[in-house]
Structures are given as structure tokens and as C-alpha cells.
């Protein structure tokens, strides 16, 4: 079985749930996808890291991957580890939802592995409208990095891809919502 097929099995088993839910966007939904359950599963993390790493490497010049804590933390770690295992050197970083408020008051964690102007990709667990992704781009670029695109584990097909691409960024996802149904 190929990696993508196996990852989809894990995603369906661990991350997809039907019911009544309110999403971050405020929309109501009859299903919820908690991709962290898949990304924190040992096999799920391994497969996600391998697949996302290959997707990142399809974008020329990318030197680092990052994402918003907490959803993207396991994705960033998985991709950086896959990179290392392949003798590559992708750096990783986390984006805070808000600056720490003390110490260095940072938006970006992991900056000592980065340099200003680096080409980076933002990793996302689930993209719905694209608002969170574009906010991550805004913060990352305001901190001096060049965002080339966004790679998601899952696209809910609710306008996120279009919103991201309309701003000139590459958007890729391993899965789309229809893959789960």
C-alpha cells in the first residue's frame, strides 16, 4: 500500500467525526476533522512528514517550514525530521497565535535556525476559508521571511485554496474533503 493510501486510512479512522460542530470560521458543520490525532499518531506522523516533505521540495528554493502552534507543530516536526533522514537541511519554526508578552516577545519560535529573507512554506493541518493561513503568512512576512506557499494535510473545499491563491501563494493539500467521504 502506498503512503498516501495508508495515511488516508489513518485520517479517516482517527481524525474524521460526524456530529454538530462550530468551526473556527464560525460556520456550522456536520463533521469535524481533528488532523492532530493523525499527525500525533506515530505512523501518521511518519507518513505525513514524508509526503509533505516531498510536496515542499516541489517548490524551488524553500529553506524552512513553519506553521501556527498548536495545529502545525507536529507537521513541522515531521517534515523537518523527514528532511534530516534524507540528509537534507530544512529548518523549522512555529508561529505563535500572539507574541509571548515577556522575554523577547516573539511571534516566531526557532529563529536561530532561520535567516531573514529565507524562502519558507507554511504547513497547515486543515484549511477551511484560508483566513488562518493568510494570517500566518502575514506574521511570517512581517518577521522578515518570504512565504512561497502553503501546504495542508486537508482542504475542506470551502474557499481556502482560492483565497490563498488569489494572494499569489502556492497552495497544495495532501487530501481534499471528498477523499474522506
Contact map, one row per residue, 1 for C-alpha under 8 A:
1110110000000000000000000000000000000000000000000000000000000000000000000000000000000000000000000000000000000000000000000000000000000000000000000000000000000000000000000000000000000
1111110000000000000000000000000000000000000000000000000000000000000000000000000000000000000000000000000000000000000000000000000000000000000000000000000000000000000000000000000000000
1111111000000000000000000000000000000000000000100010000000000000000000000000000000000000000000000000000000000000000000000000000000000000000000000000000000000000000000000000000000000
0111111100000000000000000000000000000000000000100010000000000000000000000000000000000000000000000000000000000000000000000000000000000000000000000000000000000000000000000000010000000
1111111110000000000000000000000000000000000000000000000000000000000000000000000000000000000000000000000000000000000000000000000000000000000000000000000000000000000000000000000000000
1111111111000000000000000000000000000000000000000000000000000000000000000000000000000000000000000000000000000000000000000000000000000000000000000000000000000000000000000000000000000
0011111111100000000000000000000000000000000100110000000000000000000000000000000000000000000000000000000000000000000000000000000000000000000000000000000000000000000000000000000000000
0001111111110000000000000000000000000000000000000000000000000000000000000000000000000000000000000000000000000000000000000000000000000000000000000000000000000000000000000000001000110
0000111111111000000000000000000000000000000000000000000000000000000000000000000000000000000000000000000000000000000000000000000000000000000000000000000000000000000000000000000000000
0000011111111110000000000000000000000100000100000000000000000000000000000000000000000000000000000000000000000000000000000000000000000000000000000000000000000000000000000000000000000
0000001111111111000000000000000000100100000100000000000000000000000000000000000000000000000000000000000000000000000000000000000000000000000000000000000000000000000000000000000000000
0000000111111111000000000000000000000000000000000000000000000000000000000000000000000000000000000000000000000000000000000000000000000000000000000000000000000000000000000000000000010
0000000011111111000000000000000000000000000000000000000000000000000000000000000000000000000000000000000000000000000000000000000000000000000000000000000000000000000000000000000000000
0000000001111111000000000000000001001100000000000000000000000000000000000000000000000000000000000000000000000000000000000000000000000000000000000000000000000000000000000000000000000
0000000001111111100000000000000111111100000000000000000000000000000000000000000000000000000000000000000000000000000000000000000000000000000000000000000000000000000000000000000000000
0000000000111111110000000000001111000000000000000000000000000000000000000000000000000000000000000000000000000000000000000000000000000000000000000000000000000000000000000000000000010
0000000000000011111000000000001110000000000000000000000000000000000000000000000000000000000000000000000000000000000000000000000000000000000000000000000000000000000000000000000000000
0000000000000001111100000000011100000000000000000000000000000000000000000000000000000000000000000000000000000000000000000000000000000000000000000000000000000000000000000000000000000
0000000000000000111110000000111100000000000000000000000000000000000000000000000000000000000000000000000000000000000000000000000000000000000000000000000000000000000000000000000000000
0000000000000000011111000001111000000000000000000000000000000000000000000000000000000000000000000000000000000000000000000000000000000000000000000000000000000000000000000000000000000
0000000000000000001111100001111100000000000000000000000000000000000000000000000000000000000000000000000000000000000000000000000000000000000000000000000000000000000000000000000000000
0000000000000000000111111111100000000000000000000000000000000000000000000000000000000000000000000000000000000000000000000000000000000000000000000000000000000000000000000000000000000
0000000000000000000011111111100000000000000000000000000000000000000000000000000000000000000000000000000000000000000000000000000000000000000000000000000000000000000000000000000000000
0000000000000000000001111110000000000000000000000000000000000000000000000000000000000000000000000000000000000000000000000000000000000000000000000000000000000000000000000000000000000
0000000000000000000001111110000000000000000000000000000000000000000000000000000000000000000000000000000000000000000000000000000110000000000000000000000000000000000000000000000000000
0000000000000000000001111111000000000000000000000000000000000000000000000000000000000000000000000000000000000000000000000000000000000000000000000000000000000000000000000000000000000
0000000000000000000001111111100000000000000000000000000000000000000000000000000000000000000000000000000000000000000000000000000000000000000000000000000000000000000000000000000000000
0000000000000000000111100111110000000000000000000000000000000000000000000000000000000000000000000000000000000000000000000000000000000000000000000000000000000000000000000000000000000
0000000000000000001111100011111100000000000000000000000000000000000000000000000000000000000000000000000000000000000000000000000000000000000000000000000000000000000000000000000000000
0000000000000000011110000001111100000000000000000000000000000000000000000000000000000000000000000000000000000000000000000000000000000000000000000000000000000000000000000000000000000
0000000000000001111110000000111110000000000000000000000000000000000000000000000000000000000000000000000000000000000000000000000000000000000000000000000000000000000000000000000000000
0000000000000011111010000000111111000000000000000000000000000000000000000000000000000000000000000000000000000000000000000000000000000000000000000000000000000000000000000000000000000
0000000000000011100000000000001111100000000000000000000000000000000000000000000000000000000000000000000000000000000000000000010000000000000000000000000000000000000000000000000000000
0000000000000111000000000000000111111100000000000000000000000000000000000000000000000000000000000000000000000000000000000000000000000000000000000000000000000000000000000000000000000
0000000000100010000000000000000011111110000000000000000000000000000000100000000000000000000000000000000000000000000000000000110000000000000000000000000010000000000000000000000000000
0000000000000010000000000000000001111111000000000000000000000000000000100100000000000000000000000000000000000000000000000000100000000000000000000000000000000000000000000000000000000
0000000000000110000000000000000001111111100000000000000000000000000000000000000000000000000000000000000000000000000000000000000000000000000000000000000000000000000000000000000000000
0000000001100110000000000000000001111111100110000000000000000000000000000000000000000000000000000000000000000000000000000000000000000000000000000000000000000000000000000000000000000
0000000000000000000000000000000000111111110110010000000000000000000000000110000000000000000000000000000000000000000000000000000000000000000000000000000000000000000000000000000000000
0000000000000000000000000000000000011111110110000000000000000000000000000100000000000000000000000000000000000000000000000000000000000000000000000000000000000000000000000000000000000
0000000000000000000000000000000000001111111110000000000000000000000000000000000000000000000000000000000000000000000000000000000000000000000000000000000000000000000000000000000000000
0000000000000000000000000000000000000011111111000000000000000000000000000000000000000000000000000000000000000000000000000000000000000000000000000000000000000000000000000000000000000
0000000000000000000000000000000000000000111111100000000000000000000000000000000000000000000000000000000000000000000000000000000000000000000000000000000000000000000000000000000000000
0000001001100000000000000000000000000111111111110000000000000000000000000000000000000000000000000000000000000000000000000000000000000000000000000000000000000000000000000000000000000
0000000000000000000000000000000000000111111111111000000000000000000000000110010000000000000000000000000000000000000000000000000000000000000000000000000000000000000000000000000000000
0000000000000000000000000000000000000000011111111100000000000000000000000000010001000000000000000000000000000000000000000000000000000000000000000000000000000000000000000000000000000
0011001000000000000000000000000000000000001111111110000000000000000000000000000000000000000000000000000000000000000000000000000000000000000000000000000000000000000000000000000000000
0000001000000000000000000000000000000010000111111111000000000000000000000010011000000000000000000000000000000000000000000000000000000000000000000000000010000000000000000000000000000
0000000000000000000000000000000000000000000011111111100000000000000000000011111111000000000000000000000000000000000000000000000000000000000000000000000000000000000000000000000000000
0000000000000000000000000000000000000000000001111111110000000000000000000000011001000000000000000000000000000000000000000000000000000000000000000000000000000000000000000000000000000
0011000000000000000000000000000000000000000000111111111000000000000000000000000000000000000000000000000000000000000000000000000000000000000000000000000000000000000000000000010000000
0000000000000000000000000000000000000000000000011111111100000000000000000000001000000000000000000000000000000000000000000000000000000000000000000000001010000000000000000000010000000
0000000000000000000000000000000000000000000000001111111110000000000000000000001101100000000000000000000000000000000000000000000000000000000000000000000000000000000000000000000000000
0000000000000000000000000000000000000000000000000111111111000000000000000000000000000000000000000000000000000000000000000000000000000000000000000000000000000000000000000000000000000
0000000000000000000000000000000000000000000000000011111111100000000000000000000000000000000000000000000000000000000000000000000000000000000000000000001000000000000000000001000000000
0000000000000000000000000000000000000000000000000001111111100100000000000000000000000000000000000000000000000000000000001000000000000000000000000000001000000000000000000000000000000
0000000000000000000000000000000000000000000000000000111111110100000000000000000000000000000000000000000000000000000000000000000000000000000000000000000000000000000000000000000000000
0000000000000000000000000000000000000000000000000000011111110000000000000000000000000000000000000000000000000000000000000000000000000000000000000000000000000000000000000000000000000
0000000000000000000000000000000000000000000000000000001111111100000000000000000000000000000000000000000000000000000000000000000000000000000000000001000000000000000000000000000000000
0000000000000000000000000000000000000000000000000000000011111100000000000000000000000000000000000000000000000000000000000000000000000000000000000000000000000000000000000000000000000
0000000000000000000000000000000000000000000000000000000000111110000000000000000000000000000000000000000000000000000000100000000000000000000000000000000000000000000000000000000000000
0000000000000000000000000000000000000000000000000000000110111111100000000000000000000000010000000000000000000000000001111000000000000000000000000001000000000000000000000000000000000
0000000000000000000000000000000000000000000000000000000000001111100000000000000000000000111000000000000000000000000001110000000000000000000000000000000000000000000000000000000000000
0000000000000000000000000000000000000000000000000000000000000111110000000000000000000000011110000000000000000000010001111000000000000000000000000000000000000000000000000000000000000
0000000000000000000000000000000000000000000000000000000000000111111000000001001100000000011110000000000000000000000000011110000000000000000000000000000000000000000000000000000000000
0000000000000000000000000000000000000000000000000000000000000001111100010001000000000000000111100000000000000000000000011110000000000000000000000000000000000000000000000000000000000
0000000000000000000000000000000000000000000000000000000000000000111110111001000000000000000011100000000000000000000000000111000000000001000000000000000000000000000000000000000000000
0000000000000000000000000000000000000000000000000000000000000000011111111000000000000000000001111000000000000000000000000001000000000001000000000000000000000000000000000000000000000
0000000000000000000000000000000000000000000000000000000000000000001111111000000000000000000001111000000000000000000000000000000000000000000000000000000000000000000000000000000000000
0000000000000000000000000000000000000000000000000000000000000000000111111000000000000000000000000000000000000000000000000000000000000000000000000000000000000000000000000000000000000
0000000000000000000000000000000000110000000000000000000000000000001111111110000000000000000000000000000000000000000000000001100000000000000000000000000000000000000000000000000000000
0000000000000000000000000000000000000000000000000000000000000000011111111111000000000000000001000000000000000000000000000011100000000000000000000000000000000000000000000000000000000
0000000000000000000000000000000000000000000000000000000000000000001111111111100000000000000001000000000000000000000000000000000000000000000000000000000000000000000000000000000000000
0000000000000000000000000000000000010011000010000000000000000000000000111111110000000000000000000000000000000000000000000000000000000000000000000000000000000000000000000000000000000
0000000000000000000000000000000000000010000010011000000000000000000000111111111000000000000000000000000000000000000000000011100000000000000000000000000000000000000000000000000000000
0000000000000000000000000000000000000000000000001000000000000000111000011111111100000000000111000000000000000000000000000010000000000000000000000000000000000000000000000000000000000
0000000000000000000000000000000000000000000000001000000000000000000000001111111110000000000100000000000000000000000000000000000000000000000000000000000000000000000000000000000000000
0000000000000000000000000000000000000000000011011100000000000000000000000111111111000000000000000000000000000000000000000000000000000000000000000000000000000000000000000000000000000
0000000000000000000000000000000000000000000000011101100000000000100000000011111111100000000000000000000000000000000000000000000000000000000000000000000000000000000000000000000000000
0000000000000000000000000000000000000000000000001000100000000000100000000001111111110000111100000000000000000000000000000000000000000000000000000000000000000000000000000000000000000
0000000000000000000000000000000000000000000000001000000000000000000000000000111111111000000000000000000000000000000000000000000000000000000000000000000000000000000000000000000000000
0000000000000000000000000000000000000000000001001100100000000000000000000000011111111100000000000000000000000000000000000000000000000000000000000000000000000000000000000000000000000
0000000000000000000000000000000000000000000000000000100000000000000000000000001111111111110000000000000000000000000000000000000000000000000000000000000000000000000000000000000000000
0000000000000000000000000000000000000000000000000000000000000000000000000000000111111111110000000000000000000000000000000000000000000000000000000000000000000000000000000000000000000
0000000000000000000000000000000000000000000000000000000000000000000000000000000011111111000000000000000000000000000000000000000000000000000000000000000000000000000000000000000000000
0000000000000000000000000000000000000000000000000000000000000000000000000000000001111111000000000000000000000000000000000000000000000000000000000000000000000000000000000000000000000
0000000000000000000000000000000000000000000000000000000000000000000000000000000000111111100000000000000000000000000000000000000000000000000000000000000000000000000000000000000000000
0000000000000000000000000000000000000000000000000000000000000000000000000000000000111111110000000000000000000000000000000000000000000000000000000000000000000000000000000000000000000
0000000000000000000000000000000000000000000000000000000000000010000000000000000100110011111000000000000000000000000000000000000000000000000000000000000000000000000000000000000000000
0000000000000000000000000000000000000000000000000000000000000111100000000000000100110001111100000000000000000000000000000000000000000000000000000000000000000000000000000000000000000
0000000000000000000000000000000000000000000000000000000000000011100000000000000100000000111110000000000000000000110000000000000000000000000000000000000000000000000000000000000000000
0000000000000000000000000000000000000000000000000000000000000001110000000001100100000000011111000000000000000100100000000000000000000000000000000000000000000000000000000000000000000
0000000000000000000000000000000000000000000000000000000000000001111000000001000000000000001111100000000000011110000000000000000000000000000000000000000000000000000000000000000000000
0000000000000000000000000000000000000000000000000000000000000000011110011001000000000000000111110000000000011100000000000000000000000000000000000000000000000000000000000000000000000
0000000000000000000000000000000000000000000000000000000000000000011110000000000000000000000011111000000000111000000000000000000000000001001100000000000000000000000000000000000000000
0000000000000000000000000000000000000000000000000000000000000000000110000000000000000000000001111111000001111000000000000000000000000000000000000000000000000000000000000000000000000
0000000000000000000000000000000000000000000000000000000000000000000110000000000000000000000000111110000000100000000000000000000000000000000000000000000000000000000000000000000000000
0000000000000000000000000000000000000000000000000000000000000000000000000000000000000000000000011111000000100000000000000000000000000000000000000000000000000000000000000000000000000
0000000000000000000000000000000000000000000000000000000000000000000000000000000000000000000000011111100011100000000000000000000000000000000000000000000000000000000000000000000000000
0000000000000000000000000000000000000000000000000000000000000000000000000000000000000000000000010111111111100000000000000000000000000000000000000000000000000000000000000000000000000
0000000000000000000000000000000000000000000000000000000000000000000000000000000000000000000000000011111111000000000000000000000000000000000000000000000000000000000000000000000000000
0000000000000000000000000000000000000000000000000000000000000000000000000000000000000000000000000001111110000000000000000000000000000000000000000000000000000000000000000000000000000
0000000000000000000000000000000000000000000000000000000000000000000000000000000000000000000000000001111110000000000000000000000000000000000000000000000000000000000000000000000000000
0000000000000000000000000000000000000000000000000000000000000000000000000000000000000000000000000001111111000000000000000000000000000000000000000000000000000000000000000000000000000
0000000000000000000000000000000000000000000000000000000000000000000000000000000000000000000000000011111111100000000000000000000000000000000000000000000000000000000000000000000000000
0000000000000000000000000000000000000000000000000000000000000000000000000000000000000000000000010011100111111000000000000000000000000000000000000000000000000000000000000000000000000
0000000000000000000000000000000000000000000000000000000000000000000000000000000000000000000000111111000011111000000000000000000000000000001000100000000000000000000000000000000000000
0000000000000000000000000000000000000000000000000000000000000000000000000000000000000000000011110000000001111110000000000000000000000000000100100000000000000000000000000000000000000
0000000000000000000000000000000000000000000000000000000000000000000000000000000000000000000011110000000001111110000000000000000000000000000000000000000000000000000000000000000000000
0000000000000000000000000000000000000000000000000000000000000000000000000000000000000000000111000000000000011111110000000000000000000000000000000000000000000000000000000000000000000
0000000000000000000000000000000000000000000000000000000000000000000000000000000000000000000010000000000000011111111000000000000000000000000000000000000000000000000000000000000000000
0000000000000000000000000000000000000000000000000000000000000000000000000000000000000000000000000000000000000111111000000000000000000000000000000000000000000000000000000000000000000
0000000000000000000000000000000000000000000000000000000000000000000000000000000000000000001100000000000000000111111000000000000000000000000000000000000000000000000000000000000000000
0000000000000000000000000000000000000000000000000000000000000001000000000000000000000000001000000000000000000111111101000000000000000000000000000000000000000000000000000000000000000
0000000000000000000000000000000000000000000000000000000000000000000000000000000000000000000000000000000000000011111111000000000000000000000000001000000000000000000000000000000000000
0000000000000000000000000000000000000000000000000000000000000000000000000000000000000000000000000000000000000000011111000000000000000000000000111000000000000000000000000000000000000
0000000000000000000000000000000000000000000000000000000000000000000000000000000000000000000000000000000000000000001111100000000000000000000000011100000000000000000000000000000000000
0000000000000000000000000000000000000000000000000000000000000111000000000000000000000000000000000000000000000000011111110000000000000000000000001100000000000000000000000000000000000
0000000000000000000000000000000000000000000000000000000000001111000000000000000000000000000000000000000000000000000011111000000000000000000000001111000000000000000000000000000000000
0000000000000000000000000000000000000000000000000000000000000111110000000000000000000000000000000000000000000000000001111100000000000000000000001111100000000000000000000000000000000
0000000000000000000000000000000000000000000000000000000100000101110000000000000000000000000000000000000000000000000000111110000000000000000000000011111000000000000000000000000000000
0000000000000000000000000000000000000000000000000000000000000000111000000000000000000000000000000000000000000000000000011111000000001001100000000010111000000000000000000000000000000
0000000000000000000000000000000000000000000000000000000000000000111000010011000000000000000000000000000000000000000000001111100000000000000000000000011100000000000000000000000000000
0000000000000000000000000000000000000000000000000000000000000000001100110010000000000000000000000000000000000000000000000111111000001000000000000000011110000000000000000000000000000
0000000000000000000000000000000000110000000000000000000000000000000000110010000000000000000000000000000000000000000000000011111000000000000000000000000111000000000000000000000000000
0000000000000000000000000000000010100000000000000000000000000000000000000000000000000000000000000000000000000000000000000001111100000000000000000000000111110000000000000000000000000
0000000000000000000000000000000000000000000000000000000000000000000000000000000000000000000000000000000000000000000000000001111111001000000000000000000101111001100000000000000000000
0000000000000000000000001000000000000000000000000000000000000000000000000000000000000000000000000000000000000000000000000000011111100000000000000000000000111111000000000000000000000
0000000000000000000000001000000000000000000000000000000000000000000000000000000000000000000000000000000000000000000000000000001111110000000000000000000000000111101000000000000000000
0000000000000000000000000000000000000000000000000000000000000000000000000000000000000000000000000000000000000000000000000000001111111100000000000000000000000011101100000000000000000
0000000000000000000000000000000000000000000000000000000000000000000000000000000000000000000000000000000000000000000000000000000111111110000000000000000000000001000000000000000000000
0000000000000000000000000000000000000000000000000000000000000000000000000000000000000000000000000000000000000000000000000000000011111111000000000000000000000000000000000000000000000
0000000000000000000000000000000000000000000000000000000000000000000000000000000000000000000000000000000000000000000000000101001001111111100000000000010000000000000100000000000000000
0000000000000000000000000000000000000000000000000000000000000000000000000000000000000000000000000000000000000000000000000000000001111111110000000000000000000000000100000000000000000
0000000000000000000000000000000000000000000000000000000000000000000000000000000000000000000000000000000000000000000000000000000000111111111000000000000000000000000000000000000000000
0000000000000000000000000000000000000000000000000000000000000000001100000000000000000000000000100000000000000000000000000100000000011111111100000000000000000000000000000000000000000
0000000000000000000000000000000000000000000000000000000000000000000000000000000000000000000000000000000000000000000000000100000000001111111110000010000000000000000000000000000000000
0000000000000000000000000000000000000000000000000000000000000000000000000000000000000000000000000000000000000000000000000000000000000111111111000000000000000000000000000000000000000
0000000000000000000000000000000000000000000000000000000000000000000000000000000000000000000000100000000000100000000000000000000000000011111111100000000000000000000000000000000000000
0000000000000000000000000000000000000000000000000000000000000000000000000000000000000000000000100000000000010000000000000000000000000001111111111110000000000000000000000000000000000
0000000000000000000000000000000000000000000000000000000000000000000000000000000000000000000000000000000000000000000000000000000000000000111111111110000000000000000000000000000000000
0000000000000000000000000000000000000000000000000000000000000000000000000000000000000000000000000000000000000000000000000000000000000000011111111000000000000000000000000000000000000
0000000000000000000000000000000000000000000000000000000000000000000000000000000000000000000000000000000000110000000100000000000000000000001111111000000000000000000000000000000000000
0000000000000000000000000000000000000000000000000000000000000000000000000000000000000000000000000000000000000000000110000000000000000000000111111100000000000000000000000000000000000
0000000000000000000000000000000000000000000000000000000000000000000000000000000000000000000000000000000000000000001111110000000000000000000111111110000000000000000000000000000000000
0000000000000000000000000000000000000000000000000000000000000000000000000000000000000000000000000000000000000000000011110000000000000000000110011111000000000000000000000000000000000
0000000000000000000000000000000000000000000000000000000000000000000000000000000000000000000000000000000000000000000000111100000000000000100110001111100000000000000000001000000000000
0000000000000000000000000000000000000000000000000000000000100100000000000000000000000000000000000000000000000000000000111000000000000000000000000111110000000000000000001100000000000
0000000000000000000000000000000000000000000000000000000000000000000000000000000000000000000000000000000000000000000000011100000000000000000000000011111000000000000000001110000000000
0000000000000000000000000000000000000000000000000000000000000000000000000000000000000000000000000000000000000000000000001111000000001000000000000001111100000000000000001111000000000
0000000000000000000000000000000000000000000000000001001100000000000000000000000000000000000000000000000000000000000000001111000000000000000000000000111110000000000000000011110000000
0000000000000000000000000000000000000000000000000000000000000000000000000000000000000000000000000000000000000000000000000011111000000000000000000000011111100000000000000011110000000
0000000000000000000000000000000000100000000000010001000000000000000000000000000000000000000000000000000000000000000000000001110000000000000000000000001111100000000000000000111000000
0000000000000000000000000000000000000000000000000000000000000000000000000000000000000000000000000000000000000000000000000000111000000000000000000000000111110000000000000000111110000
0000000000000000000000000000000000000000000000000000000000000000000000000000000000000000000000000000000000000000000000000000011100000000000000000000000111111101100000000000101110000
0000000000000000000000000000000000000000000000000000000000000000000000000000000000000000000000000000000000000000000000000000011100000000000000000000000001111101000000000000000110000
0000000000000000000000000000000000000000000000000000000000000000000000000000000000000000000000000000000000000000000000000000001100000000000000000000000000111111100000000000000110000
0000000000000000000000000000000000000000000000000000000000000000000000000000000000000000000000000000000000000000000000000000000110000000000000000000000000111111000000000000000000000
0000000000000000000000000000000000000000000000000000000000000000000000000000000000000000000000000000000000000000000000000000000111000000000000000000000000001111111000000000000000000
0000000000000000000000000000000000000000000000000000000000000000000000000000000000000000000000000000000000000000000000000000001111100000000000000000000000111111111100000000000000000
0000000000000000000000000000000000000000000000000000000000000000000000000000000000000000000000000000000000000000000000000000001011000000000000000000000000101011111110000010000000000
0000000000000000000000000000000000000000000000000000000000000000000000000000000000000000000000000000000000000000000000000000000000000000000000000000000000000011111111000000000000000
0000000000000000000000000000000000000000000000000000000000000000000000000000000000000000000000000000000000000000000000000000000011000000000000000000000000000011111111100000000000000
0000000000000000000000000000000000000000000000000000000000000000000000000000000000000000000000000000000000000000000000000000000001001100000000000000000000000001111111111110000000000
0000000000000000000000000000000000000000000000000000000000000000000000000000000000000000000000000000000000000000000000000000000000000000000000000000000000000000111111111110000000000
0000000000000000000000000000000000000000000000000000000000000000000000000000000000000000000000000000000000000000000000000000000000000000000000000000000000000000011111111000000000000
0000000000000000000000000000000000000000000000000000000000000000000000000000000000000000000000000000000000000000000000000000000000000000000000000000000000000000001111111000000000000
0000000000000000000000000000000000000000000000000000000000000000000000000000000000000000000000000000000000000000000000000000000000000000000000000000000000000000000111111100000000000
0000000000000000000000000000000000000000000000000000000000000000000000000000000000000000000000000000000000000000000000000000000000000000000000000011110000000000000111111110000000000
0000000000000000000000000000000000000000000000000000000000000000000000000000000000000000000000000000000000000000000000000000000000000000000000000001110000000000000110011111000000000
0000000000000000000000000000000000000000000000000000000000000000000000000000000000000000000000000000000000000000000000000000000000000000000000000000111100000000100110001111100000000
0000000000000000000000000000000000000000000000000000001000000000000000000000000000000000000000000000000000000000000000000000000000000000000000000000011100000000000000000111110000000
0000000000000000000000000000000000000000000000000000000000000000000000000000000000000000000000000000000000000000000000000000000000000000000000000000001111100000000000000011111100000
0001000000000000000000000000000000000000000000000011000000000000000000000000000000000000000000000000000000000000000000000000000000000000000000000000001111000000000000000001111100000
0000000100000000000000000000000000000000000000000000000000000000000000000000000000000000000000000000000000000000000000000000000000000000000000000000000011100000000000000000111110100
0000000000000000000000000000000000000000000000000000000000000000000000000000000000000000000000000000000000000000000000000000000000000000000000000000000001111000000000000000111111110
0000000000000000000000000000000000000000000000000000000000000000000000000000000000000000000000000000000000000000000000000000000000000000000000000000000001111000000000000000001111111
0000000000000000000000000000000000000000000000000000000000000000000000000000000000000000000000000000000000000000000000000000000000000000000000000000000000000000000000000000000111111
0000000100000000000000000000000000000000000000000000000000000000000000000000000000000000000000000000000000000000000000000000000000000000000000000000000000000000000000000000001111111
0000000100010001000000000000000000000000000000000000000000000000000000000000000000000000000000000000000000000000000000000000000000000000000000000000000000000000000000000000000111111
0000000000000000000000000000000000000000000000000000000000000000000000000000000000000000000000000000000000000000000000000000000000000000000000000000000000000000000000000000000011111
